[in-house]
């Protein structure tokens, strides 16, 4: 998914071999993970005006930057990552 000078994509390049969201900055060429879920793959990402929404563990999960948080459709409130199921970073 192309947004401005960044491309967001799924990859399983981490040690857990789980699909997570990554971003590459076209100006600098650096690639980095923006999620680090270990239990389930991120699937079906879709880029919108304010968030990237994807499925993880059966839940729709919006990722926004900033702030560095995510929200599962199972919860009505914003959560910060606890690290036990996954983390979003950026």
C-alpha positions in Angstrom: 0.0 0.0 0.0 1.5 3.3 -1.1 1.0 6.4 1.0 3.1 9.5 0.3 6.8 8.5 0.5 6.1 5.2 2.2 5.1 1.7 1.2 3.4 -0.5 3.7 3.4 -4.3 3.2 3.0 -7.7 4.9 6.0 -9.9 5.5 6.9 -12.9 7.7 10.6 -12.0 7.9 10.8 -12.0 11.7 12.0 -14.9 13.9 8.4 -16.0 14.7 7.5 -16.3 11.0 4.3 -14.4 11.5 3.0 -12.0 8.9 3.3 -8.4 10.3 3.1 -5.0 8.8 6.3 -3.3 7.6 7.0 0.0 6.1 9.8 1.1 3.7 10.6 4.8 3.4 11.3 5.5 -0.3 13.5 8.5 0.4 15.9 6.6 2.7 15.2 3.0 1.7 15.0 1.8 5.2 12.5 -1.0 6.1 11.2 -1.6 9.6 8.4 -3.5 11.3 5.4 -1.5 12.6 3.7 -4.5 14.2 5.1 -7.5 16.0 2.3 -9.9 16.6 3.5 -13.4 17.6 0.2 -15.4 17.9 -1.5 -14.7 14.6 -0.7 -13.4 11.2 -1.8 -9.9 10.1 -4.1 -10.4 7.1 -5.9 -8.3 4.6 -4.5 -4.8 5.3 -6.4 -1.9 3.8 -5.1 1.7 3.8 -7.5 4.5 4.6 -7.2 8.2 5.3 -6.5 7.8 9.0 -5.5 4.2 9.6 -4.4 0.9 8.1 -7.0 -1.7 9.1 -6.1 -5.4 9.1 -7.3 -8.7 10.6 -5.4 -10.3 13.4 -6.7 -13.3 15.3 -10.2 -12.8 13.9 -10.4 -9.2 14.9 -10.3 -6.0 12.8 -7.4 -3.9 14.1 -6.7 -0.3 13.0 -3.2 0.9 13.2 -2.5 4.6 13.3 0.6 6.8 13.4 0.7 8.8 15.5 -0.4 7.8 18.2 1.4 4.5 18.7 -1.6 2.5 19.6 -4.1 0.0 18.2 -7.7 -0.9 18.8 -9.3 -4.3 18.3 -12.9 -4.4 17.2 -13.6 -6.6 20.3 -13.0 -3.5 22.5 -14.5 -0.1 22.4 -11.6 1.7 23.9 -8.0 2.3 22.7 -5.4 0.0 24.1 -1.7 0.3 24.4 0.2 -2.8 23.6 1.0 -5.1 26.5 3.5 -7.2 24.6 1.8 -10.5 25.3 -0.1 -10.7 22.0 1.5 -8.1 19.8 2.8 -4.6 19.7 2.5 -1.7 17.3 5.5 0.6 16.9 6.3 3.7 15.0 
